[in-house]
Structure formats: C-alpha cells, structure tokens
Amino acid sequence: MWCIQTIDSEYRERMYDVLKLYEEEYDPEKPLICLDEKPKQLLGDKRKSIPMKPGNPEKYDYEYVRNGTANVFMAVELKAGKRMTQVTNRRTKIDFAHFVKKLVERYSEAKIIRVVMDNLNTHKEKTLEEAFGKEEAEKILKNVEFHYTPKHVSWLNAAEIEINVMDIECTGRRIADIETLVHEVGAWNKRRNEHEKKIKWKFTRKIADEKMSKYYAA
C-alpha cells in the first residue's frame, strides 16, 4: 500500500537515480546491489509440533515461547541472481559496518560497487568510520557508491522483494533459536544462488511519471 502526498524535488531526484540504475544493462564490473535488513522474532513451540508430511504442512500450537530476536542482513545483486545474507544478534551500526565490509570483500574485483538502500540512520559512511576508523573506512569505501531511496519509499529497494521471498520460503515460519535461523537462512541463500534467481524490476521512470506526476511539487 502506498501513501503518497507531495513529491518534492529531492524525492524525484532520488527516485530517478535508483530507477536509472535498475534500467542499466548488467555489468559485472559495476555490480548493482540492493541492501536491507529484517528483524526476526525467535519463537519456540510450547507444545511439540507435528512435522510436515507429503501433502500436509507442519502443524503447531498457537501458543509459543519468546526467545528474543535476531536480524538478517540481505544484499542482492538483482541482475546477476546473487545474494549475500548474514544473521546477527542485533542490528547496530557495528553490525551494518561489518556486513558492508564483508560485501566489499566479496566484490573485491569490481571497479565500482553501487549499493541501493534506504535512509536508516545506520546506513551512512560515518558508521564505518565509527566502526573501523577514518583511514580504514576510506579504504573499504573507495570503490563504493551509496544510492539512497527517497524517505518513506523503501519499496523502491529491490532487496525488500528478496526479503519477502525469503520470508515465504524460509523465515516466515516459527524458528526457535539463532543457530537454526543461521542454518536455515544459509541453506536458502545457497539454493537461491545456485539457481541464479534474479529480480525482474519493471517499475521504470516512465511508469513513475505516469502514475505519480499529479503529486509532483516544484
């Protein structure tokens, strides 16, 4: 569901920037990566569940035990069908910084890494400076471009699509502990990468203007 009010020049500038990236041809030397994260509540069964059988889904009681929360970082290269995930206990600036460093190491051969993400307060270059120091942060980010979606427009981040798929196929069910979550997310990630599952983004600048121009402000 969209809630559109006035769309100012900053909104359009950021929207057009991201949509332009999505419309580019795939270039392995300039990977386009969408990054997001998703909190996950860890819930255990109060009563033993009934395992799934052919033709019958798993059955579990409505009562559950709260075992805390975890976080799943998601980075998806939508045009290449590659993704990288990491389960963490929390979603702090330090966690984000270490995930970005790991992502950059994964794409160390790229000339430039373009990263699309929302405006969460942790999603800043300063976060890496706080985690690693200014000199190390500059080394990590020297070939990285951050591209931000407009405020309150996280649907423009294709990583949300991949997270929704992950929820449907893996994390949407009840998971009791972080060890199981790590295993399940890792197996799902591996399978998706082996099948090179891509995201076909169809929302273009032309469609945006047709649907939203009446909300544009100078």
C-alpha positions, 0 to 999 in steps of 0.5 A: 500500500502506498501513501503518497502526498507531495513529491518534492524535488529531492524525492524525484531526484532520488527516485530517478537515480535508483530507477536509472540504475535498475534500467542499466544493462548488467555489468559485472564490473559495476555490480548493482546491489540492493541492501536491507535488513529484517528483524526476526522474532525467535519463537519456540513451540510450547507444545511439540509440533507435528512435522510436515508430511507429503501433502500436509504442512507442519502443524503447531500450537498457537501458543509459543515461547519468546526467545528474543530476536535476531536480524538478517542482513540481505544484499542482492545483486538483482541482475546477476541472481546473487545474494549475500545474507548474514544473521546477527544478534542485533542490528547496530551500526557495528553490525551494518559496518561489518556486513558492508565490509564483508560485501566489499570483500566479496566484490573485491574485483569490481571497479565500482560497487553501487549499493541501493538502500534506504535512509536508516540512520545506520546506513551512512559512511560515518558508521564505518568510520565509527566502526573501523576508523577514518583511514580504514573506512576510506579504504573499504569505501573507495570503490563504493557508491551509496544510492539512497531511496527517497524517505518513506519509499523503501519499496523502491529497494529491490532487496525488500522483494528478496526479503519477502521471498525469503520470508515465504520460503524460509523465515516466515515460519516459527524458528526457535533459536539463532543457530537454526535461523543461521542454518536455515537462512544459509541453506536458502541463500545457497539454493537461491544462488545456485539457481541464479534467481534474479529480480525482474524490476519493471517499475521504470521512470516512465511508469513513475511519471505516469502514475505519480506526476499529479503529486509532483511539487516544484 
